Amino acid sequence: MSKKEDIIATALRLFNCYSYSSVGVDRIISESGVAKMTFYKYFPSKESLIEECLSRRNKSIQEAIEQEISLKAGDDYLGKIKAVYFWHLAWFNSDDFHGCMFQKASLEILQQYPSIIRPIVEYREWLMGLLENLFEKAKVFQPYVLTAMYINILDGMTAYAKVNKDHAKIEECWYYIERLIALDAA
């Protein structure tokens, strides 16, 4: 792995596990094992590093969700929508789950580092487009409205899972979401 990739991997791990404001550049430099000059060669500021980390996180989440969706055959659009939901549940139960890096960035540092809005918006637009397309193919009425509701549910689940480790209640919610989709498709 290159020095730049070492820096990004270290920063991703630290930003994911802790808050953006509590992780300083010196800690990232120390834990990634690079020289200060090397760090600043690739990232002239903490803001540029956070922006890159969020872009990488966006890409990795997209790949993971798309892989999960691809396991559902053909025209099973409800199954594909459900796959997005259950991908989130698996993520909540993983060792890598420490809340959503996009939510944390929006709440903690967006005012301080305005350029990080770009990868946050790119992630939200991708998720919205993916789900709206699936809802359209599932032939629901007003797929845009149902997509927005579904994303709000996913956001709420993510925040809830961060503070409550009992994910059984979240798993039970799929039944109600499925009924909402069925009602909208009728």
C-alpha positions in Angstrom: 0.0 0.0 0.0 1.3 3.5 -0.8 1.9 6.2 1.8 -1.2 8.0 0.6 -3.3 4.9 1.0 -1.8 4.4 4.5 -2.9 7.9 5.4 -6.4 7.4 4.0 -6.9 4.0 5.7 -5.7 5.3 9.0 -7.9 8.4 8.8 -10.9 6.4 7.7 -10.5 4.1 10.7 -10.0 6.9 13.2 -12.8 9.2 11.8 -15.2 6.2 11.8 -14.4 5.2 15.4 -14.1 8.7 16.9 -15.3 12.2 16.1 -13.8 14.2 13.3 -12.9 17.0 15.7 -11.2 14.7 18.3 -8.8 13.2 15.7 -6.0 15.5 14.8 -3.6 15.5 11.9 -0.7 14.6 14.3 -2.5 11.5 15.4 -3.2 10.4 11.8 0.5 11.0 10.9 1.7 9.0 13.9 -0.7 6.1 13.4 -0.1 5.9 9.6 3.6 5.9 10.1 4.3 8.7 7.6 6.4 11.8 7.9 4.6 15.2 8.3 5.9 16.3 4.9 4.6 13.2 3.3 1.1 13.8 4.8 1.1 17.4 3.6 2.3 16.4 0.2 -0.9 14.4 -0.3 -3.3 16.4 1.9 -2.7 20.2 2.3 -5.3 20.3 5.0 -7.4 18.2 7.3 -10.4 19.3 5.2 -9.0 17.8 2.0 -8.3 14.5 3.9 -11.8 14.4 5.3 -13.2 15.1 1.8 -11.2 12.2 0.4 -12.2 9.9 3.2 -15.9 10.6 2.7 -15.5 10.0 -1.1 -13.8 6.7 -0.3 -16.6 5.7 2.1 -19.2 6.7 -0.5 -17.5 4.4 -3.0 -17.2 1.5 -0.6 -20.8 1.7 0.5 -22.0 1.9 -3.1 -20.1 -1.2 -4.0 -21.3 -3.1 -1.0 -25.0 -2.2 -1.5 -24.8 -2.8 -5.2 -23.3 -6.2 -4.6 -26.1 -7.1 -2.1 -28.7 -6.0 -4.6 -27.1 -8.0 -7.4 -27.8 -11.2 -5.4 -31.5 -10.7 -6.0 -32.6 -12.1 -9.3 -34.2 -10.2 -12.1 -37.5 -8.5 -11.5 -37.6 -9.0 -7.7 -37.5 -5.2 -7.0 -39.1 -5.6 -3.5 -36.3 -8.1 -2.8 -33.7 -5.5 -4.0 -35.3 -2.8 -1.8 -35.3 -5.2 1.1 -31.6 -6.1 0.4 -30.7 -2.4 1.0 -32.5 -2.5 4.4 -30.8 -5.8 5.4 -27.4 -4.5 4.3 -27.9 -1.7 6.8 -28.8 -4.2 9.5 -25.7 -6.3 8.8 -23.6 -3.1 8.9 -25.1 -2.2 12.3 -24.1 -5.6 13.7 -20.5 -5.4 12.2 -17.4 -4.4 14.1 -17.0 -1.5 11.6 -20.2 0.2 12.7 -19.7 3.4 14.7 -22.5 5.4 13.2 -22.7 7.0 9.7 -19.6 9.0 8.7 -21.8 11.2 6.6 -24.2 12.0 9.4 -21.3 12.6 11.8 -19.6 14.9 9.3 -22.8 16.9 8.7 -23.3 17.4 12.4 -19.8 17.9 13.6 -17.7 19.8 11.0 -19.7 20.9 8.0 -19.6 24.5 9.2 -15.9 24.3 9.7 -15.1 22.5 6.5 -17.7 23.4 3.8 -16.0 21.5 1.0 -17.0 18.2 2.6 -20.6 18.8 1.5 -19.6 17.5 -2.0 -19.1 13.8 -1.0 -22.1 13.9 1.4 -24.4 15.2 -1.4 -22.9 12.7 -3.9 -23.7 9.8 -1.5 -27.3 11.1 -0.8 -27.9 11.6 -4.5 -26.6 8.1 -5.4 -28.8 6.5 -2.7 -31.8 8.5 -3.7 -31.4 7.6 -7.4 -30.8 3.9 -6.7 -33.9 3.6 -4.5 -36.1 5.7 -6.6 -35.2 3.5 -9.6 -36.0 0.4 -7.6 -39.4 1.8 -6.4 -40.2 2.9 -10.0 -39.5 -0.6 -11.2 -41.6 -2.0 -8.4 -44.4 0.1 -9.8 -45.3 2.1 -6.7 -47.3 5.2 -6.8 -45.1 8.3 -6.4 -41.8 6.5 -6.1 -40.0 9.8 -5.2 -42.1 10.2 -2.1 -41.7 6.6 -1.0 -38.0 6.9 -1.6 -37.7 9.9 0.5 -39.6 8.2 3.3 -37.5 5.1 3.0 -34.2 7.0 3.2 -35.5 8.9 6.3 -36.3 5.5 7.8 -32.7 4.3 7.0 -31.3 7.5 8.5 -33.3 7.0 11.7 -32.4 3.4 12.0 -28.7 4.3 11.6 -28.9 7.0 14.4 -30.9 4.5 16.6 -28.4 1.7 16.0 -25.6 4.0 17.1 -27.1 4.5 20.6 -29.0 1.2 21.0 -27.3 -2.1 20.4 -30.5 -4.0 20.5 -31.1 -4.3 16.8 -34.0 -6.8 17.1 -36.5 -3.9 17.1 -35.0 -2.5 13.9 -35.3 -5.9 12.2 -39.0 -6.0 13.1 -39.5 -2.7 11.2 -39.2 -4.3 7.8 -42.7 -5.8 8.2 -44.2 -2.4 8.4 -42.0 -1.0 5.6 -43.1 -3.9 3.4 -46.8 -3.2 4.1 -46.3 0.5 3.3 -44.7 -0.4 -0.1 -47.5 -2.9 -0.8 -50.1 -0.3 0.0 -48.4 2.2 -2.3 -48.2 -0.3 -5.1 -51.8 -1.3 -4.9 
